[in-house]
Amino acid sequence: MIVDLRSDTVTKPTKGMLEAMMTAEVGDDVFGEDPSVKELEHKCASMLGMDAAIFCPSGTMTNQIGIKILTQPYDEVICYKGSHIYKYEGGGVAGNSLASVRLLDGSRGRLSVEEVGANVNNTQDVHQPVSSVVSLENTVVREAGSFYYLKDIAVISEFARSKGLNMHLDGARFFNALTETGDKAVDYGKYFDSISICLSKGLGAPVGSVLACKREVEPKARRMRKAFGGGMRQAGFLAAAGIYALNNNIARLKDDHVRAAKLEKALSNANWVKSIMPVDTNIVIFSVIDKVTPEQALAKLSEHDIKAIKFGAQEIRLVTHLDFDDRMLEKTVDVIKKISF
């Protein structure tokens, strides 16, 4: 039995999802004629309290489009220093939007209104780029899935708007956050100009992300999708998987969080583990002791057909998902207990 905990992107479509894909009604989406894509986009816009939504191949693309439509060249994006848009998207903010970034420390990746306020540039100072976007991430991948409560986002958004700044949300694991906070997805739309959500992580779709946005920026967003190479044809087969995921796989995310917490407990008792970040959702990040390298620990796990990834100088990451069940959890916990150096 192979246990793959490298990411929640490794899931395979379930039988029900495959059936939905194979029976999807499709058309040419570049011509705006794919009914399944239209249904997905309308569903996401409605769920998030936004005017419009655009189906794209990846979360990187939806994030990059979101930043692009909310900035001008020479602007500056305010974000957490470990945010996905900065660390893991190939320099896209610089290359695609010609914008710089103001990197903030945050508290486990979560920005405060005070920290944002202290880093908004003076528009009258020609030496500084124009602060134009505050980008938040929910959950924060680099901080073991830490999450925001909507009440804290509301304060940041109200301040940003008072300064003429736009708001973007990288919600790659958006529904993981809501599973813990109980906040309503539809309430997010009022606080953001663009929201990116991934369908191919915890929700289990094989491909796809959606960018929800305000009506006035939708034409530019669709143009940018085309320019970035994201115009797909009979994309309804993929959109149908996304619709199925939204209808069937949100409620079960709590199972992933429970299993992640059990991995955290097992690791906390392992003598080869130095420290563990607090586990809030479905991501477990831990550091191995100084005399052990992540590569050595990963090799030990691999001997038992357990896959994970190095996530820092001494760090390893595990991510739970819908293809990781209780039987696999029991095996992983047992292996963690047996490993020694």
VOROLUM-706633 format. One record per residue: y negated, z negated, x of N, C-alpha, C in turn; residue in three letters. Coordinates in steps of 0.05 Angstrom, whole numbers, plus 5000, padded with zeros to 4 digits. Layout:
VOROLUM-706633
YZXYZXYZXALA
...
***
This chain:
VOROLUM-706633
502450005017500050005000497550005018MET
495950215015493450235031491250105014ILE
489749935027487449805015484949905028VAL
483250045013480850175025478350025015ASP
477149865033474849705026472349805042LEU
472450055051470150155067467650185050ARG
468050265025465750295007466750324978SER
465050284959465750334931465450634924ASP
465050794944464951094940467751214943THR
469751064950472351174956474151194931VAL
473151124908474751124884475451404875THR
477751424861478651674849478251664819LYS
477751894806477451894777479951784763PRO
479651624742481851534726482851764708THR
485151714695486151914677484151984655LYS
482951784644480951824623478651984632GLY
477651934656475452074668476252364673MET
478552414684479552684689479652844663LEU
480652724642480852854617478052934606GLU
476152754610473352814602472253044618ALA
472853054643471853264661473053534653MET
475653534648477053784643476453904615MET
475453734597474753834571471753864566THR
470253834588467253844586466354114578ALA
464254124561462954374555460854424576GLU
460854664588459154714611457554974607VAL
455555004624453855234625452555244652GLY
450655414656449255434681446855244681ASP
447055034696444954824696442354924708ASP
442455104728439955204739438355354718VAL
439655474699438355594676437755394654PHE
438455144659438054944638439954964615GLY
442355074620444255134598446854984598GLU
446954764614449454604614449154374595ASP
450554374572450254164552451153884562PRO
453153884580454053624590452053494609SER
450753664625448653564642446253464626VAL
445553614605443353524588443953264575LYS
446453234566447252984553447052744572GLU
448052784597447952574617445052504623LEU
443352704627440552654633439152504611GLU
439652594586438352454563439352164561HIS
441952134566443151864564441851674585LYS
441551774610440451604631437551544626CYS
436051744618433151694612432851484590ALA
434551504569434351304547435251034557SER
437351014572438350764582436350614599MET
434750764615432950644634430050624623LEU
429650714598426950694587424950884600GLY
425951114608424351324622424151574604MET
422351754611421851994596423952204601ASP
424852224626426552454634428452354656ALA
430552514661432352464683433552724693ALA
434252714719435152954733437752894747ILE
439853054742442453014755442453144782PHE
443353004802443453094830446153034842CYS
446753164865449353114878449652844890PRO
447352714899447652474915445252284911SER
445752034917443651834916441451874937GLY
442251984960440252054980438352254969THR
439452454955437652664944435752544922MET
436852384905435152264884432952084896THR
433651934916431651764930429551944943ASN
430452144957428552314971426752474952GLN
427752564930426052694910424052494899ILE
425052244893423252044882420951984900GLY
421451954926419351904945417452144947ILE
418652384948417052634951415052674928LYS
415952624903414152674881412052464877ILE
412252244891410352024888408551994912LEU
408752164932407152154956405852414963THR
403852394981402652634994403152605024GLN
403252825039403452795068401352605079PRO
402152445099400552245112400351985096TYR
401651965074401751715059403651525073ASP
403851275062405651075072407250955050GLU
409850915055411650785036412250505045VAL
411850315027412450035033415249965024ILE
416949865043419749805036420849595054CYS
423149495047424649315064425549455090TYR
425549315112426149435138429049535140LYS
430849425124433549515124434249695100GLY
432249795086432749945062434250205067SER
435750285047437350535050435550775055HIS
433250785041431551025045430551045073ILE
430450825088429450825115431750855136TYR
433850695132435950675153438150885150LYS
438750975125441251115121440851395107TYR
438451505109437951765096436851965116GLU
437751945141437252155161434352205167GLY
432552005164429752045169428352215148GLY
429552215124428552385103425752335094GLY
424852075094422152015086420152165104VAL
420752165130418952295149419252605146ALA
421752695145422152985146421453125120GLY
422152995097421753125071418953075060ASN
417952835063415452755051413152735070SER
413652765096411652735117410052475114LEU
411552265107410252005103411351805123ALA
409751605128410551385146411551155129SER
412650955141413750725127412550465137VAL
411950285120411250005127413649835121ARG
414849735143417449585140416949285138LEU
417949175116417548885111420148735114LEU
419948475120422248305124423748245098ASP
422248165078423548095053425147835056GLY
426247745034428147525033430847645025SER
432647675045435147825041434548095028ARG
432448225038431748485029430048505005GLY
429448284992427848274968424948214975ARG
423248404968420348374974419048184954LEU
416948054963415347884945412648014942SER
411247944920408648054916406647974938VAL
407047734949405347654971405647824996GLU
408147895002408748055026407748345021GLU
408148444997407148714991404148714993VAL
402848514981399948504981398648495009GLY
400048365027399048335054399348595070ALA
400748795059401349035074400349295061ASN
398449265042397149505030394749575047VAL
394649815056392549905074389849935060ASN
387749905075385049955065384550255063ASN
384050345039383750635035381250745049THR
379350575056376950665069377150685099GLN
379350585109379850585138381350845146ASP
380051035158381251295164383451265186VAL
383551035199385651005219388450955207HIS
388450875182390950785169391950995149GLN
394551025147395551205125395051075098PRO
395051235078394551135051397151015039VAL
397050765032399350635019399650764991SER
401950874985402151014960404550934943SER
406750834956409150764941410250494951VAL
411150334932412750104938415650174929VAL
417450174948420250244942421949994944SER
423349924922425149694921427949794920LEU
429849624928432649694928434249484912GLU
435849554893437249364876439949474868ASN
442149374880442349154898441649244927THR
441349054945440649114973443149144989VAL
443849384997446349435011446549285038VAL
444349275052444349155079444548845078ARG
444048735054444048445051446248355032GLU
448548485034450948405019450548394989ALA
449048594980448748624951446948414937GLY
444948314952443048144939441548294918SER
440448154898439248304876436648164867PHE
435048324853432548234841432948154812TYR
431447954803431047914774428648074765TYR
428848184741426748354731424048214730LEU
423947964725421447814725419947834752LYS
421447834773420247854800419248144805ASP
420848334796419948614798417448664783ILE
417248544759414848584742412348494756ALA
412448274771410048174785409248374807VAL
411248474822410648674843409448924831ILE
410649024809409749264796406949244786SER
406349024773403648984762401548974785GLU
402148854807400348854830400049134841PHE
402349274845402249544856400549724839ALA
400849714813399349884795396349814797ARG
395749554801392949474803391549594828SER
393249664847392249784872392650084873LYS
393550204851393950494849396450594863GLY
398350414868400850484881403050554861LEU
404750744868407050814851409350634858ASN
411350624840413750464844416250634843MET
418050614863420650744863422750534866HIS
424950584852427250404854429750554863LEU
430850464886433450564895435450374881ASP
436550474859438450314843441350414847GLY
442050464872444750564877446950394864ALA
446550134864448349944851446849784830ARG
445249924815443449814795445049644774PHE
447249744765448749604744450249364755PHE
450749354781451849114793449748894791ASN
447248964796445148754794444948654765ALA
444848834746444648754718446948594708LEU
449348644720451648484713451248184719THR
449648134739449147854747446647734734GLU
444547894730442047794719441947784689THR
443447964676443247984647440848124638GLY
439148234656436848384648437748644635ASP
435948754618436549004604435549244619LYS
437249444622436549684637434149824625ALA
433849824599431749964586428949844593VAL
428949594601426349464608425349554635ASP
426949674651426149754678424049984678TYR
424250164658422550394658419650344659GLY
418750124647415950064647414749984674LYS
416549904692415649804718415850004741TYR
417150244736417550434757416650714749PHE
415950874769415351154764417751324768ASP
419651234784422151374788424351164794SER
426751224783429051044787431451214794ILE
432751154816435151294825437551114819SER
439551224805442051074801444451254810ILE
446451124822448851264831451051234811CYS
452451454806454751444788457351434804LEU
457251484830459651514847460251264863SER
458951044857459650794871461250624852LYS
460250394844461850214827462650334800GLY
461150534791461750654765464150844767LEU
464850934791467351074795467351374791GLY
465051494786465051794784465451914812ALA
466552154813467152274840464652374854PRO
462652454840460252574852457852514833VAL
455552474844453152484828451452244826GLY
448852294825446752094820444752214801SER
443152034790441052124771438352004779VAL
436252164778433552064781432152064754LEU
431451834745429851804721426951784728ALA
425251914713422351924721420551954696CYS
417951944702415951984681415752284675LYS
415052344650414952624642413152794660ARG
410852684668408952844683409952924711GLU
411952794722412952864748415553014746VAL
416653044722419253184720419253464731GLU
417253634724417253904735417353914766PRO
415753734779415853724808418553624818LYS
419653434804422353334812424453554811ALA
424353714790426253934788425754144809ARG
423254194815422654384837423754274864ARG
423354014869424353904894427353904895MET
428653854872431653874872432454154881ARG
431154354871431754634879431254674909LYS
428954574918428154614946430054464965ALA
431154244956432954084972435854194970PHE
436254404955438954524952440654384932GLY
439454244913441054094893441454224867GLY
440754484864441154624839444154704837GLY
445554584818448354634815448754814790MET
450854954788451355134766452954994743ARG
455555044741457054914719457554624726GLN
455454474728455554194737456554004716ALA
456954104692457853934670460553804675GLY
462253924691464753794697464253524711PHE
462253524729461453274743459853094725LEU
458053214708456453044690458252894670ALA
460353024662462252894643463452644655ALA
464052654681465052414695462952194694ALA
460452274698458252074698457951954670GLY
458152114649457952004622460251814616ILE
462651894625464951714621464551454636TYR
463551474660463051234677461151044663ALA
458951144653456950984639458050854614LEU
459751004600460950904575463150694579ASN
464550714602466950554605467050364629ASN
465350404649465850254674463650054681ASN
461650014664459549814670460649534666ILE
461849484643462749214637464749104657ALA
466349274669468449184688467349114716ARG
464749164721463649104748463948814755LEU
463948644735464248354741466848294755LYS
468948454749471548414763471248454793ASP
469648654801469148704829467748474842ASP
465848354828464348124839466147884843HIS
467947834824469747614825471647644849VAL
472647884853474447934876472947914902ARG
470448004903468847974928468447684935ALA
467947514915467647234920470247104931ALA
472547204922475047104933475447194962LYS
474547434968474647514996472847345013LEU
470547285003468647105017469946835023GLU
471246725003472546465007474646475029LYS
476346695028478446725048477246745076ALA
475146905078473946945105472546695115LEU
471546535097470146285106472146085119SER
474646125113476745945125478146075149ASN
477346315157478646455179477246385205ALA
478846305225477646215251476546435268ASN
477046685260475946915275473347015263TRP
472446885242469946955228467846755235VAL
465546855245463346675253461546595230LYS
460746795214458946745191459346955170SER
458446895146458647085123455947075109ILE
454947305102452547315085453347225057MET
451547095043452147025015453047274999PRO
455147244984456247474969455247444940VAL
453547624932452347614905453647804886ASP
454648034896455748234878458348334889THR
458548584898461148694907461248764936ASN
459348674952459248734981459548474997ILE
461348495016461948265034461248355062VAL
459448215075458748275103459048015119ILE
460648035140461147805157461047875186PHE
460547665202460547695232463047575244SER
464147705264466447595278465447415301VAL
467247235310466447065332465847225357ILE
464347095375463347235399465447365416ASP
467747235418469847345436471347585424LYS
470747645399472147865385470148075378VAL
470948325382469148545373469948635345THR
468048755331468848865304471149065307PRO
471149225328473249425331475949285333GLU
476149065347478648915349479548815322GLN
477648705307478348595281479148815262ALA
477749045263478449265246481249375253LEU
481949365278484549465287486749275275ALA
486249015275488148825264488548885234LYS
486348925220486448985191487949255187LEU
487449445204488649705201491649695205SER
492649515221495549475225496949415198GLU
495349305180496449235153495449425132HIS
494449655141493449865122491049775105ASP
489349615118486949525105484549655120ILE
482949805105480749955117478049815111LYS
476449785132473749675129471949825149ALA
469449755151467649895170466049695186ILE
465349775210463449625226460649665214LYS
459149445212456549465199454249335215PHE
454749295241452849185259454149115285GLY
452648995303453648935330456148765328ALA
456148565311458448385307459448385278GLN
458448565262458948545233461048745223GLU
462348665201464248825187463448815157ILE
463849035143463249045115465749115098ARG
466048975076468049025056466649075029LEU
467549265014466349314987468549334967VAL
468449174946470449184925469649394904THR
471649494889471149714871473449734851HIS
473349934833475249944811478050024820LEU
478350134844481050194855482149964872ASP
480749744873481649504887482449294866PHE
485049264863486049084842486948814853ASP
488048644835488848374843491148374863ASP
492848574861495148594879494048654908ARG
492048824909490848894935489248654946MET
487948514928486448274935488348064948LEU
490648024935492547824945493447904973GLU
494048164977494848255003492748215024LYS
490248285017488048265036487547975044THR
487547795025487147505030489347405049VAL
491847495044494047405060493747505089ASP
492847755092492447865119490247715133VAL
488047665119485747515131486647255142ILE
488447115127489446855136491246875160LYS
492747095163494647125184493447225211LYS
491147355209489947475233489147245253ILE
489747285278488847095299488347255324SER
486647135342485947255367486247045389PHE
***
